[in-house]
Amino acid sequence: MSTDLKPSWWRRVRNSWQRRRQKPGTIDLLTDGFLVARGRRKTDVRWDDVIQIDGGVQDTLSLDVLFAVFHTSAAAITIDELDDGFRTFEGAVFERWPTIRDRWVELQCGPLHRPKFETLWQR
């Protein structure tokens, strides 16, 4: 599944407003997965529990933000590049699923203010 939307000034304003209210999270690598903390809420995910990985780009007024959604049978965890520990986490994801690297990089290299969303890997 892939979605590519046309540029929209109003969508960028809405995304910027929503992002302003959201605080960045923290990603910590574990021996068998990762832990995502947003405020007091913490979600522990094992690599083996991941059944699908989606990736995308969200447009705001000032920048485009890369994000990934990790699906398990119990939840969908969204992580974006503004979260603390993202680059280290990204390296761990590429070690575990090397086939998604090229499509992940393509998401970042797309035209500005053109949000995208696609499934990168599925069990």
C-alpha positions, 0 to 999 in steps of 0.5 A, a space after each residue: 500500500 502506498 499513498 502520495 498526497 498533493 501539497 496542501 498548505 492547510 494540511 501543513 498548518 494542521 500538522 504543525 499545530 498538532 506537532 506543537 502539542 506533542 512532545 518528542 518521545 525516547 527510544 531505547 534499544 533492548 537486547 530483543 527489541 525496543 522501548 518507546 517512552 512518551 511522557 509516562 507511557 512506555 511501550 515495550 516491543 520485541 523484534 519478533 512481535 513486529 508483523 508489519 512496518 510502515 513508513 512515511 513523511 508528514 509535512 509541516 510548515 517548517 519541515 518534513 518529518 520521517 516516521 515509522 509505524 511498527 505493528 504488533 498483534 496488540 498495538 501500532 507504535 509510531 516513531 518519528 525522527 524527532 524522537 530521542 534515539 531515532 538514528 541509533 534505532 534506525 540502524 538497529 532496524 536496518 540490521 534486523 530488516 536490511 531489505 527496507 533500507 532503500 525504500 526508507 531512504 527513498 521516503 526521505 528523498 522525495 519532493 518537499 511538502 508531499 506526504 507519503 505513507 507506504 508499507 515497507 515490510 510485512 510478515 
